[in-house]
Amino acid sequence: MKPKYLKISDRKLKLPVFFPDATRAVLRTLDSRDIENTKTPGVLVNTYHLYRELGKKVLKNFNGIKNFMSWNGGLISDSGGFQVMTLAKRGNQGKITDKGVTFRPSGSKKILLTPEKSIEYQMLIKPDMAIVLDDFTPPNSSKEQARDTVERTILWAKRSKIAFEKECERRDLKIGQRPLLLAVVQGGEYEDLRIECTQRLVEIGFDGLGFGGWPIKKDGNFDYKTAQIISQNCPDDYFLYGLGIGKPDEIVGCVDMGYHIFDCVLPTRDARHKRLYVFDADKIENINVRKKDFYYCYNPDKERNYNDKRPIGEYCDCQLCKNYSRAYLAHLFRIKDVTALRLSTIHNLRFYSILMEKLQEKD
């Protein structure tokens, strides 16, 4: 049976869901109450960054990251796999072997992140869903290079699963008390490798799989074909996770293929860069997310907005739209007040929670 809910603690979140990236246990310019008020059901935190910046003692003292950041919603912990790409491969700040990844961040002591250490630390984070460490297939990889990332991803997934079972046994966590465990499919643009990676991960046994690697094709379009390959080769009861997928139209396309969970920095980053998402509708009930061009991006910098009394979105019930005009937001950006960033981020998060509410209606 296909999943319809994501269980967190004593609650169920209706699927699909979008979790913004609170990489270091914070969404820039917001606090946890701000996030809750946008009806955002959960956030994603990053294992590598928290391991580097907090260590184990703080998490043990607070009994998990939720208590540390005073967060009551859902929580996903990313494994640190994306940093394998951004820091170790692209940034030349690390070395990758079958054992794990040795990061050498500038000005800091080296950090060895293995599949086992990633799981151990994620269990201290206490997420509702944990992601196993994977070897990100770089864009433009040769088939041989992609094959190497798939083999290492499978190897690390096996070791992660063993480490996870040991951690659950040590903590006496029964089924239903444990976080969900998801693996990540790699293989780049090579369909046969994607199929093989998906099937071998299913054989190991997880609660779901994520669409890993770079999701954009060489022509700049989203790689829906790979998303479909992963979906078609998963059991019906698996959670499907669009890792880092955040464009609203791409989320809609993936949901129609059976994907349930999404995370991305896009809405919060765009908010800080004066890109606010607006549905092409005058009220919530008239929003049609399967209509072409169902949304647009609003930029407050344009001079015509300087005297505009309207809210950003006529339909929107966020703190910005309920209380302030386009003119006021334009003024805040012009004087470079941090309130502009906060209110814009709140608006974009509410846009995404409304988007998911609309996608949930189909069931």
N, C-alpha and C positions, 0 to 999 in steps of 0.2 A: 504494500500500500504506500502511495506517495505521501511524504511528510506534509502536513498542513500546519504544524505548530513547531516552534522551537522552545523547549522547556528550559526555563531559567529559575533555579531555586524552587519556589512554590508557585510559580506563574507559568503561563504559556503565552508565547508571542505568536500571533498569527503571521504566517508567511505569505509573501516574501518580506524580508526586512533589509534595511540599509543601516550599516553601522559606520559612522564617520571615524576617521583615524585620530585617536588620542594617543599618538605614538609614545609620548613620555608621560602618560597618565594625565594629560591635559589637552583640551582643545584651545588653541590660542585665542585669547581675549575673553573666553567664557569660563564660568565655573560650572560645577555639576548641576546646580539648580537651574541655570540658564539652559543647559542641555535638556533637562527633564521637561522644561516648559515648552520646548519645541515639539514635544511628543516623540522625540527620538528614543527608540527602545533599547539601544545598546551602543557600546563603543568598542573599538579595537585598540589594543596596546601592543607594543613591540618588545619582544623578549630580549633581543640584543641590546637595545638602548637602556632598558630598565636594569638588565644585568650589569651593564657597564656603570650606570649612574647611581643605582640604589644598592646593588649587592643583595645578599640574602638576609642580613640582619634586620633591615627595615621591614621587609615583607613578613618575616617571622613575627616581629614585634606587633605588626598591625593585623596579622592573620589574613593577608591577602591584599591585593591592590584596591579592591572595592572599598574597604574600610579606610585605606590610606587616602583615597581621593573623594571619599564620602559619596560614592556612587551606588544607586539602588537598582540600576537596570541590568541589562545583559552585558556580558563581557566575552570578547574573543581575544586570545593571545596569539599573535603571529610568532612564528618560530625563530625569526631572524634570517629566513631564507632569502628575502629580498635584498638584505645587506650583503649576501654572498655575491649578488650581481653588482650593486651600486658601489660597494666599498672594496671588496676583494678582487672583483674582475675588472670593473671599469676604473675604480679609483686607485688600483695598485696598492691597497692598504692591507693586503692579506694574502694568504696562501691556502689553496684548497687541496686536500688529500682525501683518501677514503676514510681516514680517521675523523676528519672534521675540518673546520675552517679556523685558521689562525689569523686573527685580525691584529693589525699593527696600527692603531689610530695615532695620528700625529700628537705628540706630547703626552701620550699615555702608555702604560705598560701593555704588552701584547695580551690578547684574550683568545683562548682556545675554546671554541664552541663546537661541541660534538652533538650528535643526535641525543645521546643520553643526558648531557648537561642541559640541552634545550628543554627536554621533557622535565627534568628535575626542577628547573627554575620555573617553568610554566605551572607546575603543581604548587609552587609557593605563591605564584600570582593568583591562583585559584580562579581560573576562568570558567565560563560555562561551556566553552569550546576551545580546544587546543589544536594547533596546527603543527605537524611534524616537519622537521628540517628537510629541505630539499635543495638540489643543485640547479639553480635557475639556468635555463637554456638561453644564451645570449641571442639577440637578433642577428641574422646573417651568419649563423653557425653553419659549418659544413655538416654533412650527415654524420661523419665520424665524430665530430665534436658533440653534436646533439645526442648521438648514441652514448657517449661517455657520461653526459649529464643524466640520461635516463637510467643507466646502470647504477650510478652513484645515488640517484634519488630512490631507487628501489632498495639498495643496500641500506641507506639511512632510514628508510621507512620501516624495514624489518627490525632494525635495532631500536628505533623509536617505539615500535609496538611492544617489544620485549621490555624496554625500560618503563613504559607506561603501565604495563601489567604489574611489574614489580612495585612501582610506586603506589598503585592502587591497593595491592595486597599489603604493603607495609603500613598504609594508612587505614586499612580495613574499610575501604570504600566498596560498597556493593553496587550492583547494576542499579542505575537510577540515582546514585549519589555521585557517580563519576562525571567529570566533564566529557563531552563528546570529543572524539578524536578524528581529525580529518587529515588525509594525505593530499599531496599536490601532484598533478599530472604535468610532466615536462615532455619535451620532444620537439619544440619549435614548430616549424612549418611542415614537418614531415609526418604525413597522416599515419603511415604504418607505425612509426614510433609512438605517436599519441595513442593509437589503439593498443599497442603492446603495453605501454606504460599504464594505461587505465586498467587493462585486464589483470596485469600482474599485481597492481595495488589492491584490486578487488579480491584477489586470491589471498593476500595477506590478511585482509579484513579490517575495515574501518567503518566509521559511521557516515562517511561521505567523502567526496573528493572535490578539490579545487582546481579551477582552470588556471594553471601556472604559466609562467613565462610571459613574453610580450604579446598582448592580445591584438595588436595592430599590424596589418599586413604591409608589405612594401609599398602598395599603392595608397596607403594612408587610411584605408577602410578597416572597420572592425572585422576580426576573424570569426565570423559566425560559424564557419564550417568546422573549425576545431572545437568550438563550444558544443556543437551538435554531436561530434564524434564522441566526446567525453560523456555527454548525456545518454547517447544510445548504447554505450558499453557499460553503464552502471546499473546495478539492481534498482528496482523501483523505489525501494525504501531508503535509498541513499540521499543524504543532503548534498545538493550541488551548490558550490560556492564560486562566485565570480570575483576572484581576488583582484583588488585594485580596479575593478570595473565601475565607473562612476558617471559616465555621460547618460543623461536621462533616457534618450532614445535607445541606447545600447542596453541599458537595464531592462527596458520593456521587451526588446528582442530576445534577451536571454531568459526572462521570465516565461515567455511564450515557448521556449525550448525546455522548460522544466527547472530552471535555476531558482534557488530559494534565498540565498544570502549574498550580500554585496558589501564591500567596504571601499572607500576611496578618500583621498585628500582633496578631491576636486571641489566640492561645495564650499569647504572652509577656505581653501587657498584662493579660489575665485572671488569669494566675498572680500578678501583683503586686497584684491586687485581690481575692485570696482566692477565685478561681473555678478549681477544679481539675477537669479532665475525667476522667470515670471510665466505662469500659465496663460495661454491665450483664451481666457474665459473671464466672465464677470462675476461668477460665483462658483463655489466648490462643486455643487451638483452638476454644473455644466462643463466640467473639465473632462475632456476625452483624450486619454493618453495614447490612444492608437490612431489618432488623427495626425496627418502629416503636419510638421511644424507646430506641435501642440504647446510648445513653449518658446520663449526667446530670452536673450540676455539683455538686461537693462544696465546702462552705464550712466551714473549720475553726473558725469563731467560735462555733458552737453549743455550748452547755454540755455536751451529752451526749458530745462528742468529747474532753473534757478528761482522761478516764481510759481512753480507748479504746486497747487494745493492738494493734488490727489495723492493717495498712498501708492507705494510701489506696485502692489497687487490688489485690485478691487476685491478679490475673493479671499484675501489672506487674513488670518487671525493672529499673526505673529506680533510680537511686541513692537516691532518697527511699524508695521502697516496699521495696527490699531491706534497708534498714538502720534505718528509723525508723518510729515509730508515729504514728497520728493524734494521739495525746495530745502527743507531742513537737512536731509541727508546730504544733499549737494554741498550745503554750507559746511557741514561737519568734515567732509572730505577736503574741501578747499582750505580749511584752517588746520588740517592734519590732526584732528582730535581723535583719540583712540576710540571714542564712542562710535564713530562711523564704522570701524572695523567690527566692533561688538554687535551693533544692530544689524549690519549686513550679514554677518555670520549666522545670527539668530534667524534671519529671514531665509537664508539658503537652506538651513537645516529643516526649517518648517516646510519649505517647498518639497524637500526629499521625503519627509514623513507623510505629506499629503500624497505624493506620488505613490508611495508604497500602499497607502490606504486605498487608493484607486485600483491598484493592481490586485489587492486582496479581494476586492468586490467581485471579481470574476468567479470566485468560488462560492 
